[in-house]
Amino acid sequence: MTPDKTHQPTTGPWYRWRGYTVRWVLFGLVVHVFQPIEDDVEPLWLYKLDQALTGLLFGAVCSLVFTWTENRFNTPRVQWKSWLIVAGTWLCVKTAFISTLAIVGP
């Protein structure tokens, strides 16, 4: 019997990474684009583009952290653990992003 080339592994550190990445990137994009604008900025589209790119990057980093953590510590996919990992991922990545922005400055 020859192995199917389209078969994906059912375990490993990056199992289900595609679905998680899509969800986290969409979450990051929506949350960042719909943030209020602090000042009257010109041009507005440039500010919104910056928010969108930051959201995409945030979502991508969250997806990496979540995928690895979920596949490492919650292989049976217990729902409450998954939600705890979601909250912890968001908190850790958000803290890292805000700390980086504080160090780098505007």
C-alpha positions as CSV (number, residue, x, y, z in Angstrom):
1,M,0.0,0.0,0.0
2,T,1.5,3.3,-1.0
3,P,1.0,6.3,1.2
4,D,-1.4,9.0,0.2
5,K,0.5,12.3,-0.5
6,T,-2.4,14.4,0.5
7,H,-2.7,12.7,3.9
8,Q,-1.9,15.1,6.7
9,P,-0.5,14.0,10.0
10,T,-3.0,13.8,12.9
11,T,-0.4,14.8,15.5
12,G,2.6,17.0,15.8
13,P,3.3,20.5,16.8
14,W,1.7,22.1,13.7
15,Y,-1.4,19.9,13.4
16,R,-4.4,22.1,12.2
17,W,-2.2,25.2,11.8
18,R,-4.0,26.3,8.6
19,G,-7.4,26.5,10.2
20,Y,-6.0,28.2,13.3
21,T,-4.1,30.7,11.2
22,V,-7.1,31.7,9.2
23,R,-9.2,32.3,12.4
24,W,-6.5,34.2,14.2
25,V,-5.5,36.4,11.2
26,L,-9.2,37.3,10.7
27,F,-9.6,38.1,14.4
28,G,-6.5,40.3,14.4
29,L,-7.5,42.1,11.3
30,V,-11.1,42.8,12.5
31,V,-10.1,43.9,16.0
32,H,-7.3,46.2,14.8
33,V,-9.2,47.8,11.9
34,F,-12.2,48.6,14.0
35,Q,-10.2,50.4,16.8
36,P,-11.1,54.0,17.2
37,I,-8.8,56.6,15.8
38,E,-7.0,58.6,18.4
39,D,-6.5,62.0,16.6
40,D,-7.5,63.6,13.4
41,V,-5.0,62.0,11.2
42,E,-4.3,62.7,7.6
43,P,-4.4,60.7,5.5
44,L,-6.9,58.4,7.1
45,W,-6.3,55.5,4.7
46,L,-2.7,55.3,5.7
47,Y,-3.6,55.1,9.4
48,K,-6.1,52.3,8.6
49,L,-3.6,50.5,6.5
50,D,-1.2,50.6,9.4
51,Q,-3.9,49.2,11.7
52,A,-4.7,46.4,9.2
53,L,-1.0,45.4,8.8
54,T,-0.5,45.4,12.6
55,G,-3.7,43.2,12.9
56,L,-2.5,40.8,10.3
57,L,0.9,40.5,12.1
58,F,-0.8,40.1,15.5
59,G,-3.0,37.4,14.1
60,A,-0.1,35.5,12.5
61,V,1.9,35.6,15.8
62,C,-1.1,34.5,17.8
63,S,-1.7,31.6,15.4
64,L,1.8,30.3,15.8
65,V,1.7,30.5,19.6
66,F,-1.8,29.0,19.8
67,T,-1.1,26.2,17.4
68,W,2.1,25.1,19.1
69,T,0.5,25.4,22.6
70,E,-2.7,23.6,21.7
71,N,-0.9,20.7,20.1
72,R,1.6,20.5,22.9
73,F,-0.7,20.8,26.0
74,N,-4.2,19.9,24.8
75,T,-4.0,17.0,22.4
76,P,-7.4,15.5,23.5
77,R,-9.0,18.9,22.6
78,V,-10.7,19.5,25.9
79,Q,-12.9,22.6,25.3
80,W,-12.2,24.5,28.5
81,K,-8.4,24.0,28.0
82,S,-8.7,25.3,24.4
83,W,-10.5,28.5,25.6
84,L,-7.9,29.0,28.4
85,I,-5.1,28.7,25.8
86,V,-7.0,31.2,23.5
87,A,-7.1,33.7,26.4
88,G,-3.5,33.1,27.4
89,T,-2.3,33.4,23.8
90,W,-4.1,36.7,23.3
91,L,-2.8,38.0,26.6
92,C,0.8,37.0,26.0
93,V,1.0,38.2,22.4
94,K,-0.8,41.5,23.2
95,T,1.6,42.1,26.1
96,A,4.5,41.4,23.8
97,F,3.2,43.8,21.1
98,I,2.4,46.6,23.5
99,S,5.8,46.2,25.2
100,T,7.6,46.3,21.8
101,L,5.7,49.5,20.8
102,A,6.6,51.1,24.1
103,I,10.2,50.3,23.7
104,V,10.4,51.3,20.0
105,G,8.2,54.3,20.4
106,P,6.2,56.2,17.8
